[in-house]
Amino acid sequence: MATALVTGASAGIGLAFVRELACRGHDLVLVARNRDRLQEVADDLRDLHGTSCEILVADVAERDQLQRVADRVADQARPVDLVVNNAGYGLKTDFLRTPIEREEHHLMIHTRAVLVVSQAAALAMRERGRGAVVNVSSVASFVQMGTYSAAKA
């Protein structure tokens, strides 16, 4: 049984990914910040599809929590065959009015997290000789939307 790890798995595009992957028979590692929402998703997927779901609560903008995700995708004893880097959000404030700490948090999720998880996954997958990484992007990279557009580009 193939295993997929999806960041941002509890809502939006990430939730759509895990639902589709469960339909296709994948076991899942669900990553997001809210344990209750992750548990609800895991319970629904188990009930509907018999999917095995592991929950990994993490804010991928935080180094120590991001490292736990990277360690999980690198774990050769529990291989991950597909990684979907999806965690992210848009800021609804003007760039010049947004506190820099919010901009930095936003940028870390959209850039550093993708870098760290992708490398950990690719190294493990290369060693096994199989696997794939999907990085969710956006056409917002083609418009002027401050940090979000820069990160997506």
N, C-alpha and C positions, 0 to 999 in steps of 0.2 A: 504494500500500500504506500503510495507516494504521500509525502508530508509537505505542506505549504505553510510558510510563515508570512503573515500579513500584518503590517503596521497600520495603525488607524483602522482597526478591524471592527469597531463597534458602531460605526455610522457612515453614511454617505457612500462613496465609491468603495471604500474598504469593506463595508458590509456587503455591498453587491458582489465584490470579489469572493468573499468567504462563502456566501450563499451559492454562487456558481461552482466554486471548487468543491463544496460539500456535495452538490448534485452530481459532480463528476467522480465522486468517490475518494477524494483526498482526505487524509487526516490533516488537522489544522493546529497551528500555534497562533493564537489570537493575541495581538499586542495592541494595547491602548492604555490610557491613563486611568480609566474608571472601572474598578473591579466589578461593581454591580452590573454595569452595562455589558461588560465582557461575559459575565456569568450568564446573563439572560440570553445573549447570542449563542453561547456554547450550549446551553440547555435546549434552545430551539433547534439548533443544528443536529444535536444528538437525537432529539425526538423525531425530527422530520426525516433524517437521512442515516441515522446510526453512526454519525461521524464521531471519531475520537477527537476531542478538543482539549488542548492544553492552553491555559491562560497565563499570560506573562504581562503583569501590570508594569508599565514603564512610560515615563515621559522621555522620549528620545532626544529632547533638547538638553537633558541633564546627563553629564558624562558618565556617572556611575550607573545610571539606569540604562543608558545606551550600551554600555559595555556588557551588561547582562544579556541584552538582545544579541549583540555580536557574539558573545560566548555561546549562546544557544544555537545560532546558525553554524558555528564552527564545530560543534560537538559531533565528532565522528561516530560516537556510540548511538546517537539519536539523529540520524541524518535528515537534513531539510533539503528537499529536491527543488523547491520553488520558493523564491523570496519575492514578495511584492512590497516594495517601498512606497507606501501610500500616505503615511501620516502627514498631516499638514492642515493649514487653515489660512484664510485670508484676513488681513487687518482691514477693518472698516473705518479707519481714521486716516486723515491726511498725514502724509509722511512727516511734515514739519510739526505736527501736533501730537505725534505718537512718542511716548517716552522711549528713549533709546533701548532700555532694558526689554521692552516688548518687541522692538525691532530685532534685537539680537536673539531673543528666544525664537522668534519666527524664522530667522535666517538659519539658526542651528538645526531646526527640524527639517527645513527644506534642503539643506546642503550638507552639513557635517554628518547628520544621521544617515543620509543616503550613502555618503562616502564610506563611513565606518562599517555599516551593515553590508554594503555591496562587496567591500574587500574581504571581510570575514567569510561571507558566503562563497565568493568566487574562489578563494583559496581552498576551502573545504571541498567545493564541487570539483575543482581541478584535480585534487588528490583522488577523489572517487571516480573521476572520469565522466561525470554527468551532473546536470542541474541547470537551473535558469534563474535569472534575476529580471524582474520587471520594475522599472522606475516610472511611477505615474507622474506625468508632466501636465502641462496646460498650454492652451493657445494664448493664455495671458502673458506668455513670454514675448508676444508680439505687440503688446500694448503698453502704455505707460501707467503702471500701477505700483510704483515705488519698489520696495524690497521684494514683494511677491513676484513681480515680473522679472526682476534681476535673478532671483533664486530659480525660477522656472526656466529661464534661458540657459 
